[in-house]
Amino acid sequence: HSCALTDSGSVKCWWRNIFGQLGDGRTIDRTTPIVVVGLGGNAINIAVNGDALSGHTCANIGSSVKCWGMNLTGQLGDGTTIAFGDILIRSSDGGVAYQIHVPKLVYLPLVTNP
């Protein structure tokens, strides 16, 4: 799968969606970008693991990081290994996350008017 951060702070994802990698709460592949639902704010940056075997994405939203997609080995950071999910990690001290990383990180350019 692939994802892009728009200039308005939304995240759009497309392609394979076997493990909920597209963030729309479903597992249907999409050939055109769809908006990730439930971010709870504007994303500052994103990190994407587009690997077909472990695809997941995380978005930095101020003092929170939201991750979604495959979780078979605990990639989403919620302490579980449920096959796939959608989780929000909040800073316990009110701090701000400035950088996020997922294995096989792919940096994506800012997309304007996608």
N, C-alpha and C positions, 0 to 999 in steps of 0.2 A: 504494500500500500504506500501511498504518498500523501503528504499533508502540506499545507501552506498557511502561513500567517498573513492575514490581510492587513491593509493599512488601517482598518477600523478596529482591529484587535480580535476579530473572530478567527476561527480556525476552520479550514475546509480540507476534507480528505476524500480520496477516491481510490479505486481499484479493488483489490482483494479484501474481503471482510469476514473471513472464516471465524475469527476470534473477536469480533466486535471492534476491529482496528479503526473503523471509520468514525466511531463515536456517535452513531445515531441510534444506539440501543438495539440494533438489528444485526443480522449476519448475512445480508444480501450484498453481493458485489455491486459496485457502481462504476460506471465509466466516465461519469462527469462529477466534478467536485460537489460535495454536500456539506452543509454547515454542521459542525460538531455541536451537539445539544448539551445544555446544562453546565457550561463552563462557570457560570456564576460571576462573570466579570470579563474584562478585556485581557487577552493573553499578551504578555510582554515578549515572550519567546517560546519556541517549541523545540523538542528533541524527538526525532522519529527513528524507530528501528523498523525498517521496511522489510526485514527478513521474513520470508514466507513461513518459516518455522517458529518464529518467536516475535512476530510483529506486535508492537505496542507504541504508544505515543504519550508524551507528557507535555503539559503546557504550564508555564509559570504565570500565575495570576496574582500579582502582588505578594502577599504573605502566604500564599497557598500554591501548591502544585497539584494538578489534576492529571491522572494517568488513566489510560483505557487501552483495551486490547487483550492480548494473550497474557495469561497469568499462571501457566502450568508449573513454573519453577519460582514463583513469587516475584516476578518482574515488576508488578505494580506497587510493591512496597506496603501492602496492607497486612502482611503476616499470614496470608492464606495462599493456597495453591489451587483455588477454584479456576476452572478452565479459562474463563475470561471474565472481565469485569470492567468497572468504571468507578474509580475511587478518587476521593479528594483528601489530600494530606495538608493539614494546616500546621503552621509553625506554632509550637507550644509557647514560645516567648514573644510572639507578636512580631518577630523579625521578618525580613523580606528575603525571599529566595532570588538571588541574582543570576544563578546559572544552574541549568539542569543538564543531565547527561544520561543517555541510554547507550548500551553496547551498540557498536556499529553505527555510531552517530552520523547522521546526514544533516549538514547545514543547508537550509533552504533560504532563498532570497525572499524579501518582502514582496508580496504580490499586490499590485494596485489595480482596482477595478476588475477583479477576476470574472 
